[in-house]
């Protein structure tokens, strides 16, 4: 179970859809301000795929610098406990 302060870092956002056919791909999932893609029970930071419905290429990338900063903040928070 997540502690109360950590729980505030997580936030579900808008549904992400295929730009061609509108098929739902997943949801935006923000962790401390960094927006990932939530697909089922997986949080994605980099994806190169195709829509299952129409075949349209789909891409999702969280810049490495944002990912490094997030990891650094999490590790620093753990050290303070």
C-alpha positions as CSV (number, residue, x, y, z in Angstrom):
1,X,0.0,0.0,0.0
2,X,1.3,3.5,-0.9
3,X,1.9,6.0,1.8
4,X,-0.2,9.2,1.8
5,X,2.5,11.6,0.6
6,X,3.6,9.3,-2.2
7,X,0.0,8.8,-3.3
8,X,-0.2,12.5,-4.2
9,X,2.6,12.1,-6.8
10,X,0.4,9.9,-9.0
11,X,-2.3,11.3,-11.2
12,X,-4.4,9.7,-14.0
13,X,-4.9,11.9,-17.1
14,X,-6.7,11.9,-20.4
15,X,-7.3,8.9,-22.6
16,X,-4.7,8.5,-25.3
17,X,-6.3,7.5,-28.7
18,X,-5.0,6.6,-32.2
19,X,-4.8,9.8,-34.2
20,X,-6.2,8.0,-37.3
21,X,-9.1,5.9,-36.1
22,X,-9.7,7.1,-32.5
23,X,-9.2,3.7,-30.9
24,X,-8.2,3.9,-27.2
25,X,-4.5,3.2,-26.6
26,X,-4.2,3.9,-22.9
27,X,-4.2,6.8,-20.5
28,X,-1.8,9.5,-19.5
29,X,-0.3,8.7,-16.1
30,X,1.7,11.5,-14.4
31,X,4.2,10.6,-11.7
32,X,5.5,13.7,-10.0
33,X,4.8,15.8,-13.2
34,X,6.4,13.4,-15.7
35,X,3.7,12.0,-18.0
36,X,3.9,8.3,-18.9
37,X,1.5,6.1,-20.9
38,X,-0.5,3.6,-18.9
39,X,-1.5,0.6,-21.0
40,X,-3.4,-2.0,-18.8
41,X,-1.2,-2.7,-15.8
42,X,2.0,-1.3,-17.5
43,X,3.5,2.2,-17.3
44,X,5.3,3.0,-20.5
45,X,8.1,5.5,-20.9
46,X,9.0,4.6,-24.5
47,X,6.8,2.9,-27.1
48,X,7.1,2.3,-30.8
49,X,4.0,0.4,-31.9
50,X,1.0,0.2,-34.3
51,X,-2.7,0.6,-33.7
52,X,-4.3,-2.8,-33.5
53,X,-7.4,-1.4,-35.2
54,X,-6.0,0.5,-38.2
55,X,-2.3,-0.1,-38.3
56,X,-1.3,3.6,-37.7
57,X,2.2,4.0,-36.3
58,X,2.2,5.1,-32.6
59,X,5.1,6.6,-30.6
60,X,5.4,7.6,-27.0
61,X,8.6,8.9,-25.4
62,X,9.4,10.4,-22.1
63,X,12.7,12.4,-22.5
64,X,15.6,10.7,-20.7
65,X,16.4,13.8,-18.8
66,X,12.9,14.0,-17.2
67,X,13.2,10.3,-16.3
68,X,16.6,10.8,-14.7
69,X,15.3,13.7,-12.7
70,X,12.3,11.7,-11.5
71,X,14.5,8.8,-10.4
72,X,16.8,11.2,-8.6
73,X,13.9,12.8,-6.7
74,X,12.5,9.4,-5.7
75,X,15.9,8.2,-4.5
76,X,16.5,11.4,-2.5
77,X,13.0,11.0,-0.9
78,X,13.9,7.5,0.1
79,X,17.1,8.6,1.7
80,X,15.3,11.2,3.8
81,X,13.0,8.5,5.5
